[in-house]
Amino acid sequence: MTPPDRYHRQILLPGVGPEGQRLLADSHALLVGVGALGSAIAEHLARAGVGRLTLIDRDVVELTNLQRQSLYSEQDLGLPKVEAAAARLALINSSVSLNPVVADLSSSSARRLIEHANPSIILDGTDNFDTRYLLNDVAVTMSIPLVLGGVVATRGTHMVVRPGGPCLRCVFPDPPAPGSEPTCDTAGVLGPAVAVVAALQASSALRILLRHPPDPDQLTSFDLWAGEWRRIALSRDDRCPCCQGKDFAFLEGRAGARAVWLCGQNSVQIFPDRATIETDDDSDTPPLLDLARLAAALAPHGSVSTTRFMTRVTLAHEHGDDGGPIHLSVFPDGRALVRGARDPSRARAIYDRYVGG
């Protein structure tokens, strides 16, 4: 008796069949970020038989990741996430070609990394807005479908950017101001909420790779704790600076936060995108963050002090390059100093983790 194909249950589904399974085997999915969302998405796609997966991430596995990042175990602590993820995925499905890339996706590297990979689809497993807007620029310029997702606390969102449809900037023209939105490190994250968003993203990706009719142009959001779901119909905005105006500010490095190493100070200075911080009038007065609110969000993560000039936290769970503490100082205009970190990409990761935006 011939043993059943490993994809037998999937091949039985309407719209898949043997031909659909061959389409998946010939597909290439590029996943940016293999943390909580990325772990679950990558596992879904590998088990479904997507033939090639490129994984891009800049971080290493930490103990606090294990609560929700399903590909990792205690044996992976300290390893680059993409290497640990690839090793685990190879055990799940040895027929999938895996390309782990340890890199910080930025305006200077995005085009090279993604054009070189030449994927069928891009999936967002990131934890910050700047990278999502960068991926949106990439997807529009290269006409590649992009599946977006985000989770914080018990809430999640999901959206597909397809060629010819509304893009992220049609819905949200600019990222939120730094410090104005909670992050996973300040508000926590519910593991099952991650699983829901990852399932939505993986399902959308499989539909696209199987050449099914496109998903409706909509933004899905939910609060899993409250049992609340919303679906908002979307359409292209004729005033969109990206897909209509062809202004790819994030890809060209004219928007988004940037990081600069300060020689002799053992610090990196982070400059947020000024366009994302709103003022109350048209004057030249520097825009202000709510430093007291930021201090309250940072309080669980270390020793915090705040004045009208800045909020400063000594992070209890971050260690500097010399083994000492990491000090994060945030100023009213969103600028920050990360003292104790020499690597700009790591400093950016710390800023994204605790300040957001």
Backbone torsions as a table, in degrees:
resi	resn	phi	psi	omega
1	MET	NA	132.3	-179.7
2	THR	-73.7	128.4	178.9
3	PRO	-67.0	148.2	-179.7
4	PRO	-65.8	147.8	174.9
5	ASP	-62.6	145.9	-179.4
6	ARG	-61.0	-23.3	-178.8
7	TYR	-99.9	17.2	-172.7
8	HIS	-53.9	-46.8	-177.7
9	ARG	-67.1	-31.8	179.4
10	GLN	-75.4	-39.1	179.8
11	ILE	-63.1	-27.5	178.7
12	LEU	-68.9	-18.2	-175.5
13	LEU	-69.5	142.6	174.9
14	PRO	-58.7	134.4	178.6
15	GLY	87.0	-1.2	175.4
16	VAL	-107.7	-87.5	-179.9
17	GLY	64.8	179.0	-179.3
18	PRO	-59.4	-38.8	-179.2
19	GLU	-66.7	-41.4	177.1
20	GLY	-62.3	-39.7	178.5
21	GLN	-64.2	-35.1	176.0
22	ARG	-67.3	-36.8	176.1
23	LEU	-60.8	-43.5	178.6
24	LEU	-63.1	-42.2	-179.0
25	ALA	-63.0	-28.5	-179.8
26	ASP	-91.2	3.0	-174.7
27	SER	-93.4	159.1	179.6
28	HIS	-133.2	113.8	177.8
29	ALA	-104.5	130.9	176.1
30	LEU	-106.7	123.9	-175.5
31	LEU	-115.6	120.9	178.8
32	VAL	-100.9	111.6	-176.5
33	GLY	96.9	118.2	176.7
34	VAL	-122.6	49.5	172.3
35	GLY	-89.2	-130.4	-175.9
36	ALA	-63.0	-58.4	179.6
37	LEU	-64.4	-47.9	-175.2
38	GLY	-61.2	-37.3	178.1
39	SER	-58.4	-50.1	-176.6
40	ALA	-69.0	-40.8	179.2
41	ILE	-62.1	-47.9	-177.8
42	ALA	-59.8	-40.3	179.6
43	GLU	-66.0	-43.1	177.5
44	HIS	-57.9	-46.0	-175.6
45	LEU	-69.7	-38.9	178.0
46	ALA	-65.0	-44.4	179.8
47	ARG	-66.3	-29.2	179.5
48	ALA	-77.3	-12.6	177.5
49	GLY	92.1	22.1	172.3
50	VAL	-63.2	125.0	-164.9
51	GLY	-66.7	-31.6	-176.7
52	ARG	-140.1	133.7	177.5
53	LEU	-125.8	123.6	169.4
54	THR	-103.0	126.2	-176.7
55	LEU	-114.8	123.6	179.6
56	ILE	-120.8	125.5	177.3
57	ASP	-160.7	151.7	-176.6
58	ARG	-104.8	-7.6	-168.2
59	ASP	-102.4	170.2	174.0
60	VAL	-111.4	162.9	-179.6
61	VAL	-74.7	129.1	177.8
62	GLU	-120.0	160.1	-176.6
63	LEU	-57.9	-39.5	-177.5
64	THR	-68.7	-14.2	178.2
65	ASN	-71.9	-26.7	-166.2
66	LEU	-69.5	-16.9	179.9
67	GLN	-65.9	-25.6	-172.1
68	ARG	-141.3	-10.5	-175.4
69	GLN	-98.1	98.4	-159.4
70	SER	-73.6	-14.3	-178.7
71	LEU	-82.5	-12.1	-168.4
72	TYR	-110.1	155.0	175.5
73	SER	-130.6	177.3	-179.6
74	GLU	-61.3	-27.0	178.9
75	GLN	-68.1	-16.1	-177.8
76	ASP	-92.1	-3.5	-175.6
77	LEU	-56.3	130.4	179.3
78	GLY	89.8	-12.1	178.8
79	LEU	-83.1	149.7	170.8
80	PRO	-56.8	135.8	-175.9
81	LYS	-58.4	-40.5	-176.7
82	VAL	-66.8	-34.1	179.2
83	GLU	-69.8	-44.2	178.4
84	ALA	-65.1	-40.1	179.6
85	ALA	-64.4	-44.6	-179.0
86	ALA	-62.7	-40.4	179.4
87	ALA	-62.8	-42.5	179.6
88	ARG	-68.3	-42.8	-179.0
89	LEU	-65.6	-33.5	177.6
90	ALA	-64.3	-32.3	176.2
91	LEU	-72.7	-29.8	-179.8
92	ILE	-75.2	-45.0	-178.2
93	ASN	-148.2	99.8	-176.2
94	SER	-71.9	-11.6	-179.8
95	SER	-84.0	-9.4	-180.0
96	VAL	-84.7	132.6	175.3
97	SER	-83.2	124.2	-174.2
98	LEU	-114.9	132.3	-179.8
99	ASN	-125.9	90.4	178.9
100	PRO	-81.1	131.5	-178.8
101	VAL	-125.9	112.4	176.1
102	VAL	-84.6	102.7	-175.5
103	ALA	-160.2	154.4	172.3
104	ASP	-96.3	111.7	179.9
105	LEU	-72.8	117.3	-177.9
106	SER	-137.4	178.1	179.5
107	SER	-61.5	-29.9	-178.0
108	SER	-81.2	-19.2	-176.2
109	SER	-114.1	-17.5	-169.9
110	ALA	-60.9	-50.0	-176.3
111	ARG	-62.3	-44.0	-179.1
112	ARG	-62.8	-47.6	-176.4
113	LEU	-65.8	-41.8	-173.7
114	ILE	-82.7	-39.7	176.6
115	GLU	-63.1	-39.5	179.7
116	HIS	-63.5	-39.4	-179.5
117	ALA	-71.6	-34.9	-179.9
118	ASN	52.7	59.8	-175.8
119	PRO	-79.6	162.7	172.6
120	SER	-79.3	-27.1	-174.7
121	ILE	-157.4	151.8	176.0
122	ILE	-116.6	136.5	176.2
123	LEU	-121.6	137.1	-177.5
124	ASP	-93.2	112.2	172.6
125	GLY	-117.5	27.1	-171.6
126	THR	-85.7	175.2	-178.4
127	ASP	-126.2	19.0	179.6
128	ASN	-147.8	154.9	-173.3
129	PHE	-73.3	-38.8	-177.1
130	ASP	-56.0	-43.7	-178.5
131	THR	-68.4	-35.3	177.5
132	ARG	-63.5	-42.0	179.2
133	TYR	-69.1	-33.2	173.9
134	LEU	-63.7	-46.0	177.9
135	LEU	-62.5	-35.7	177.6
136	ASN	-61.9	-45.0	176.5
137	ASP	-58.9	-45.4	-179.3
138	VAL	-60.9	-47.4	-177.0
139	ALA	-61.2	-41.2	-178.9
140	VAL	-69.9	-45.1	-177.3
141	THR	-67.1	-35.0	-175.8
142	MET	-99.2	0.0	-180.0
143	SER	54.3	48.8	177.8
144	ILE	-114.4	132.1	176.1
145	PRO	-59.7	141.7	179.9
146	LEU	-128.1	127.9	178.4
147	VAL	-108.8	113.6	-176.8
148	LEU	-97.3	150.0	175.0
149	GLY	-158.2	154.9	177.8
150	GLY	-155.7	147.1	178.8
151	VAL	-140.0	136.4	168.5
152	VAL	-150.7	137.4	-176.9
153	ALA	56.9	-121.0	-179.4
154	THR	-107.1	9.6	-174.1
155	ARG	-109.0	150.2	178.5
156	GLY	-143.8	158.0	177.0
157	THR	-137.9	157.5	-177.6
158	HIS	-152.3	137.4	-179.6
159	MET	-156.9	144.3	176.0
160	VAL	-111.5	128.9	172.9
161	VAL	-104.3	110.7	-178.4
162	ARG	-114.1	150.5	178.6
163	PRO	-53.3	127.2	-179.6
164	GLY	90.3	-11.8	179.8
165	GLY	-100.5	-178.7	178.3
166	PRO	-64.8	141.6	177.3
167	CYS	-101.9	178.0	-177.3
168	LEU	-58.8	-38.5	-176.4
169	ARG	-77.8	-13.0	169.2
170	CYS	-66.0	-32.0	-175.8
171	VAL	-93.7	-47.5	179.5
172	PHE	-127.4	94.6	-173.7
173	PRO	-57.1	-31.9	-179.3
174	ASP	-135.9	154.1	174.9
175	PRO	-65.1	157.4	175.3
176	PRO	-65.4	155.9	179.0
177	ALA	-63.6	144.7	175.3
178	PRO	-54.4	136.3	178.1
179	GLY	83.0	-6.5	-176.2
180	SER	-88.6	-15.8	-179.2
181	GLU	-123.0	144.2	177.1
182	PRO	-67.6	156.6	173.9
183	THR	-119.7	170.3	178.8
184	CYS	-60.1	-32.0	-177.8
185	ASP	-80.9	-18.5	177.5
186	THR	-102.2	-26.9	-177.4
187	ALA	-114.4	-7.6	-177.8
188	GLY	82.5	178.5	178.1
189	VAL	-154.6	136.5	179.7
190	LEU	-90.7	121.7	-178.3
191	GLY	-52.4	-48.3	178.8
192	PRO	-60.8	-29.9	176.2
193	ALA	-65.5	-37.7	175.4
194	VAL	-60.7	-45.2	-178.1
195	ALA	-60.8	-38.2	-179.4
196	VAL	-65.8	-48.7	-179.2
197	VAL	-63.7	-43.2	179.7
198	ALA	-60.5	-39.3	178.5
199	ALA	-65.5	-41.1	177.1
200	LEU	-62.1	-43.4	-179.6
201	GLN	-66.0	-45.5	-179.5
202	ALA	-63.5	-40.3	179.0
203	SER	-62.7	-44.2	178.2
204	SER	-62.0	-41.6	180.0
205	ALA	-62.1	-44.3	-179.6
206	LEU	-64.4	-40.1	177.6
207	ARG	-60.0	-43.1	-179.5
208	ILE	-66.5	-45.4	-178.3
209	LEU	-66.8	-28.7	177.2
210	LEU	-84.6	0.9	177.5
211	ARG	62.7	35.5	173.6
212	HIS	-73.9	163.4	172.4
213	PRO	-53.8	143.9	-173.9
214	PRO	-62.7	150.4	172.0
215	ASP	-58.2	153.6	172.1
216	PRO	-59.3	145.4	175.6
217	ASP	-74.1	98.1	-176.7
218	GLN	-153.3	157.4	172.4
219	LEU	-106.5	121.8	177.6
220	THR	-102.3	131.8	175.9
221	SER	-137.4	153.9	-179.4
222	PHE	-154.8	159.5	168.6
223	ASP	-122.8	105.6	-172.5
224	LEU	-67.0	-34.0	179.6
225	TRP	-64.2	-41.6	-177.5
226	ALA	-88.7	-10.6	-177.9
227	GLY	69.8	31.0	-176.3
228	GLU	-108.1	135.0	178.7
229	TRP	-128.7	142.0	175.4
230	ARG	-136.1	141.4	172.9
231	ARG	-128.2	123.0	-176.2
232	ILE	-113.7	119.3	178.4
233	ALA	-67.2	139.0	-176.4
234	LEU	-119.6	154.7	173.0
235	SER	-145.8	160.0	179.5
236	ARG	-65.5	139.2	178.6
237	ASP	-97.4	120.1	-179.2
238	ASP	-60.2	-18.3	-179.6
239	ARG	-98.7	5.4	-177.0
240	CYS	-59.4	125.9	-178.8
241	PRO	-69.8	-19.4	-174.9
242	CYS	-93.3	-73.4	-172.2
243	CYS	-74.1	-20.6	177.9
244	GLN	-102.6	-45.3	-177.5
245	GLY	-83.9	-9.3	-179.8
246	LYS	55.2	36.1	175.3
247	ASP	-102.5	105.3	-175.7
248	PHE	-103.1	65.7	-171.3
249	ALA	-64.6	-34.2	-178.0
250	PHE	-75.4	-38.7	178.5
251	LEU	-69.7	-33.2	-178.6
252	GLU	-87.8	0.4	176.0
253	GLY	79.0	13.9	178.9
254	ARG	-91.3	-6.4	177.6
255	ALA	-140.1	160.6	-177.2
256	GLY	98.8	158.3	-179.3
257	ALA	-69.5	150.7	173.4
258	ARG	-132.0	157.7	-175.6
259	ALA	-125.5	138.1	-178.5
260	VAL	-131.8	127.4	176.5
261	TRP	-73.5	129.4	179.1
262	LEU	-97.5	104.8	-174.7
263	CYS	-60.0	132.2	176.4
264	GLY	84.4	-5.9	-178.2
265	GLN	-111.3	-2.8	-177.4
266	ASN	52.8	39.5	-175.8
267	SER	-138.8	155.4	170.4
268	VAL	-120.1	133.4	177.8
269	GLN	-98.7	130.1	179.9
270	ILE	-104.4	127.7	176.3
271	PHE	-111.4	113.0	177.3
272	PRO	-75.2	166.5	174.4
273	ASP	-70.0	114.3	-176.4
274	ARG	-62.0	-26.7	-178.6
275	ALA	-64.5	-19.3	-176.7
276	THR	-88.9	-6.3	-178.9
277	ILE	-107.7	113.4	-171.7
278	GLU	-86.9	148.7	172.7
279	THR	-106.8	164.2	-179.7
280	ASP	-85.6	-10.7	-179.0
281	ASP	-148.6	-171.7	-177.5
282	ASP	-97.5	15.5	-178.4
283	SER	-77.7	175.6	179.0
284	ASP	-91.9	11.5	179.0
285	THR	-64.0	130.4	-179.5
286	PRO	-57.8	136.4	178.5
287	PRO	-66.3	151.7	-173.4
288	LEU	-118.0	140.6	168.4
289	LEU	-90.1	160.9	173.2
290	ASP	-85.4	91.8	-174.5
291	LEU	-67.4	-32.9	179.1
292	ALA	-66.1	-42.0	177.6
293	ARG	-63.6	-42.3	177.9
294	LEU	-63.0	-41.4	179.0
295	ALA	-60.7	-40.1	179.0
296	ALA	-65.0	-38.1	179.1
297	ALA	-68.8	-31.6	-177.9
298	LEU	-85.3	-15.3	-174.0
299	ALA	-54.0	-38.8	179.5
300	PRO	-69.7	-7.4	-171.0
301	HIS	-108.5	5.7	177.1
302	GLY	156.8	-166.8	-179.6
303	SER	-84.0	121.4	-172.8
304	VAL	-117.5	138.0	169.3
305	SER	-131.8	148.3	-179.3
306	THR	-143.7	141.7	173.1
307	THR	-131.7	-177.9	177.2
308	ARG	-73.2	-8.8	-178.6
309	PHE	-96.6	-30.0	-178.4
310	MET	-168.8	161.1	168.8
311	THR	-113.4	131.7	-176.1
312	ARG	-127.7	134.1	178.2
313	VAL	-132.4	136.2	169.0
314	THR	-95.5	109.5	-170.4
315	LEU	-75.1	125.9	-173.8
316	ALA	-74.6	-25.1	-172.7
317	HIS	-114.1	16.9	176.4
318	GLU	-123.1	141.1	-179.0
319	HIS	-122.8	138.1	-179.0
320	GLY	-75.3	175.2	-177.9
321	ASP	-63.0	-27.6	179.7
322	ASP	-96.1	10.4	-179.0
323	GLY	88.2	-10.0	179.1
324	GLY	-81.2	-172.2	-177.2
325	PRO	-77.4	161.9	170.3
326	ILE	-100.8	125.7	175.9
327	HIS	-107.8	126.1	179.2
328	LEU	-112.9	117.6	178.9
329	SER	-115.5	123.6	-176.3
330	VAL	-117.3	133.6	-175.5
331	PHE	-105.5	164.1	-174.3
332	PRO	-58.1	-26.4	-178.9
333	ASP	-87.9	8.1	179.8
334	GLY	91.1	-11.7	176.8
335	ARG	-67.2	151.3	-178.7
336	ALA	-144.7	153.6	170.4
337	LEU	-114.5	128.4	175.6
338	VAL	-110.1	102.3	-176.3
339	ARG	-95.0	131.6	-178.6
340	GLY	109.6	-7.7	178.6
341	ALA	-118.5	129.0	178.8
342	ARG	-96.6	-25.4	-175.5
343	ASP	-84.8	115.9	-179.1
344	PRO	-56.6	-36.4	-178.9
345	SER	-67.4	-36.8	177.1
346	ARG	-69.2	-39.7	177.8
347	ALA	-61.3	-41.3	176.2
348	ARG	-61.3	-40.6	180.0
349	ALA	-62.9	-41.0	178.2
350	ILE	-64.6	-43.3	178.4
351	TYR	-60.4	-48.5	180.0
352	ASP	-60.6	-37.9	-175.3
353	ARG	-68.5	-40.9	-172.5
354	TYR	-105.0	-23.3	-180.0
355	VAL	-107.8	-39.1	-178.9
356	GLY	85.8	-179.7	-178.6
357	GLY	68.8	NA	NA
